Each structure stands twice: as structure tokens, then as C-alpha cells.
Amino acid sequence: MGVTDDEYIAIGQQFGLFFRRAERLYQAAHLDAPGPSLERAAYGVLARIAGGGPQRLSTLASGLCVDPSTVSRQVAALEAAALVRRTQDPTDRRASLIEATATGMDVFVAHRNTWLGALKGLLADWTSAERREFARLFARLTEAMEKNSPAGAGMESE
């Protein structure tokens, strides 16, 4: 290993810490969230639907980089909790769209506000410029990950 590998090793180590600590932060932040509790994956699906409007399962799976069977299970759980419902796709009557119910929107907003509160507390001592720069660099990282992943490689089962 050369000297230049040190920065990549440090970044790799930070990835591991980030994933573990982000999960812990999410869990802690949502312990007291109003409404039904949502696992991180379920919140991600609900957020995608609530923020992006009604979508097909295949669109959800692609946007979340998971296998369609994974999204199907998550949507079924959200349906059972009356947070989403299936409607007929007006462009293809054989297909259905998944949309948030009024309750689902309320739960999403409550959980989003809880999550935003946790992030605001976590980054309270960062300047606005630092937060913008971090958001820019983090987006650049995720775009590079997307660009460099083989087709279908992002389809993870959770």
C-alpha cells in the first residue's frame, strides 16, 4: 500500500462508522415519533411515495435500489397499516400505482419532522456554509456510486 492509500482507508473506515451510527441515530430519533413506528426501510418507501406521488412498484424498487420483491413486502406492510393504498394506473389499467393515504401522509410528515429535528441537533454547531458544502459533496459521492455501479448491482434485498 502506498501513502496515497491512507486517505481511501480512512474514507472506508468512515463509511462503516457512518452506516452503523446512522442506523442508531434513526432508531433513537424515531423512538418518540408520533403515530405508528416505522423501520428505516419502511420510512424510505413511504418517503419516496409521499414525496414523489403515486408510483409503480418497479419505479419504487429502482429509485430505492432494491429488488422488487423487497419493495413488495414493504408496501404490503404499509398497506396493512393503512399508510398506502393501490390505485389503478390510468395509463395502463393492468397496472397499479402505490399512493400514500391521508394517514400515511400524516405519519410521513411526523417522522420527517422528527428526523429533521435529529439532524438539526446533530449539525447545530455547523455553519450554513458547512452544511451546504457537505450536502454538495455527499450528493457528489452518491452520484459517483450510482455512475460506477454495474447495472442491477444496486438491487439489494433488505
C-alpha positions as a Python dict, from the first residue, in 0.01 Angstrom:
ca = {
    (1, 'M'): (0, 0, 0),
    (2, 'G'): (124, 341, -88),
    (3, 'V'): (96, 659, 113),
    (4, 'T'): (-195, 768, -107),
    (5, 'D'): (-398, 465, 8),
    (6, 'D'): (-423, 613, 358),
    (7, 'E'): (-698, 857, 260),
    (8, 'Y'): (-901, 578, 97),
    (9, 'I'): (-858, 356, 401),
    (10, 'A'): (-976, 643, 621),
    (11, 'I'): (-1278, 702, 395),
    (12, 'G'): (-1361, 330, 400),
    (13, 'Q'): (-1346, 324, 779),
    (14, 'Q'): (-1572, 627, 796),
    (15, 'F'): (-1824, 453, 568),
    (16, 'G'): (-1853, 166, 815),
    (17, 'L'): (-1894, 400, 1110),
    (18, 'F'): (-2142, 615, 919),
    (19, 'F'): (-2375, 325, 835),
    (20, 'R'): (-2381, 192, 1189),
    (21, 'R'): (-2421, 532, 1353),
    (22, 'A'): (-2682, 650, 1101),
    (23, 'E'): (-2896, 346, 1180),
    (24, 'R'): (-2858, 411, 1553),
    (25, 'L'): (-2942, 780, 1507),
    (26, 'Y'): (-3252, 695, 1304),
    (27, 'Q'): (-3371, 444, 1565),
    (28, 'A'): (-3313, 683, 1855),
    (29, 'A'): (-3478, 976, 1677),
    (30, 'H'): (-3790, 778, 1592),
    (31, 'L'): (-3850, 620, 1931),
    (32, 'D'): (-4078, 907, 2026),
    (33, 'A'): (-4217, 989, 1679),
    (34, 'P'): (-4594, 1025, 1682),
    (35, 'G'): (-4801, 760, 1507),
    (36, 'P'): (-4701, 405, 1425),
    (37, 'S'): (-4333, 319, 1443),
    (38, 'L'): (-4162, 275, 1108),
    (39, 'E'): (-3846, 82, 1041),
    (40, 'R'): (-3590, 274, 837),
    (41, 'A'): (-3671, 78, 519),
    (42, 'A'): (-4046, 136, 557),
    (43, 'Y'): (-3986, 505, 618),
    (44, 'G'): (-3775, 516, 300),
    (45, 'V'): (-4055, 361, 95),
    (46, 'L'): (-4320, 587, 247),
    (47, 'A'): (-4099, 893, 196),
    (48, 'R'): (-4048, 803, -171),
    (49, 'I'): (-4424, 765, -223),
    (50, 'A'): (-4529, 1067, -16),
    (51, 'G'): (-4265, 1291, -174),
    (52, 'G'): (-4285, 1162, -530),
    (53, 'G'): (-4652, 1085, -565),
    (54, 'P'): (-4814, 760, -675),
    (55, 'Q'): (-4568, 513, -829),
    (56, 'R'): (-4549, 161, -965),
    (57, 'L'): (-4366, -98, -757),
    (58, 'S'): (-4097, -125, -1025),
    (59, 'T'): (-4035, 252, -1009),
    (60, 'L'): (-4010, 238, -630),
    (61, 'A'): (-3766, -53, -643),
    (62, 'S'): (-3548, 121, -897),
    (63, 'G'): (-3547, 451, -708),
    (64, 'L'): (-3462, 281, -380),
    (65, 'C'): (-3201, 48, -536),
    (66, 'V'): (-3366, -264, -401),
    (67, 'D'): (-3516, -576, -551),
    (68, 'P'): (-3888, -551, -646),
    (69, 'S'): (-3971, -837, -406),
    (70, 'T'): (-3824, -632, -120),
    (71, 'V'): (-4037, -329, -207),
    (72, 'S'): (-4341, -551, -249),
    (73, 'R'): (-4304, -678, 110),
    (74, 'Q'): (-4250, -327, 243),
    (75, 'V'): (-4553, -193, 54),
    (76, 'A'): (-4765, -483, 182),
    (77, 'A'): (-4672, -389, 540),
    (78, 'L'): (-4750, -21, 473),
    (79, 'E'): (-5083, -126, 318),
    (80, 'A'): (-5168, -337, 623),
    (81, 'A'): (-5104, -30, 838),
    (82, 'A'): (-5332, 177, 608),
    (83, 'L'): (-5045, 412, 520),
    (84, 'V'): (-5054, 341, 145),
    (85, 'R'): (-5309, 202, -100),
    (86, 'R'): (-5309, 67, -452),
    (87, 'T'): (-5492, 252, -727),
    (88, 'Q'): (-5531, 173, -1094),
    (89, 'D'): (-5269, 323, -1324),
    (90, 'P'): (-5465, 548, -1564),
    (91, 'T'): (-5202, 491, -1836),
    (92, 'D'): (-5220, 109, -1809),
    (93, 'R'): (-5532, -37, -1646),
    (94, 'R'): (-5350, -369, -1590),
    (95, 'A'): (-5100, -200, -1357),
    (96, 'S'): (-5143, -38, -1020),
    (97, 'L'): (-4989, 263, -853),
    (98, 'I'): (-4900, 289, -487),
    (99, 'E'): (-5006, 613, -321),
    (100, 'A'): (-4996, 745, 33),
    (101, 'T'): (-5321, 764, 223),
    (102, 'A'): (-5407, 1074, 426),
    (103, 'T'): (-5291, 885, 735),
    (104, 'G'): (-4974, 783, 552),
    (105, 'M'): (-4901, 1147, 466),
    (106, 'D'): (-4955, 1249, 830),
    (107, 'V'): (-4724, 971, 953),
    (108, 'F'): (-4462, 1061, 690),
    (109, 'V'): (-4466, 1430, 788),
    (110, 'A'): (-4440, 1344, 1158),
    (111, 'H'): (-4146, 1109, 1100),
    (112, 'R'): (-3977, 1352, 860),
    (113, 'N'): (-4007, 1631, 1118),
    (114, 'T'): (-3862, 1401, 1384),
    (115, 'W'): (-3572, 1308, 1153),
    (116, 'L'): (-3511, 1672, 1058),
    (117, 'G'): (-3507, 1764, 1426),
    (118, 'A'): (-3244, 1498, 1492),
    (119, 'L'): (-3031, 1622, 1200),
    (120, 'K'): (-3066, 1984, 1313),
    (121, 'G'): (-2948, 1886, 1659),
    (122, 'L'): (-2662, 1680, 1521),
    (123, 'L'): (-2541, 1961, 1293),
    (124, 'A'): (-2625, 2255, 1520),
    (125, 'D'): (-2263, 2364, 1551),
    (126, 'W'): (-2203, 2353, 1174),
    (127, 'T'): (-2233, 2674, 977),
    (128, 'S'): (-2486, 2701, 698),
    (129, 'A'): (-2197, 2703, 450),
    (130, 'E'): (-2057, 2380, 601),
    (131, 'R'): (-2397, 2210, 575),
    (132, 'R'): (-2437, 2318, 212),
    (133, 'E'): (-2084, 2201, 128),
    (134, 'F'): (-2140, 1867, 298),
    (135, 'A'): (-2471, 1820, 112),
    (136, 'R'): (-2295, 1900, -215),
    (137, 'L'): (-2009, 1660, -151),
    (138, 'F'): (-2239, 1387, -20),
    (139, 'A'): (-2454, 1418, -334),
    (140, 'R'): (-2139, 1400, -545),
    (141, 'L'): (-2041, 1079, -365),
    (142, 'T'): (-2380, 913, -414),
    (143, 'E'): (-2382, 1018, -781),
    (144, 'A'): (-2037, 865, -829),
    (145, 'M'): (-2159, 546, -661),
    (146, 'E'): (-2458, 530, -897),
    (147, 'K'): (-2248, 606, -1204),
    (148, 'N'): (-1992, 340, -1118),
    (149, 'S'): (-2222, 59, -1014),
    (150, 'P'): (-2290, -217, -1268),
    (151, 'A'): (-2649, -242, -1394),
    (152, 'G'): (-2863, -425, -1142),
    (153, 'A'): (-2589, -420, -878),
    (154, 'G'): (-2785, -171, -670),
    (155, 'M'): (-3074, -410, -630),
    (156, 'E'): (-3030, -515, -271),
    (157, 'S'): (-3253, -732, -61),
    (158, 'E'): (-3317, -600, 285),
}
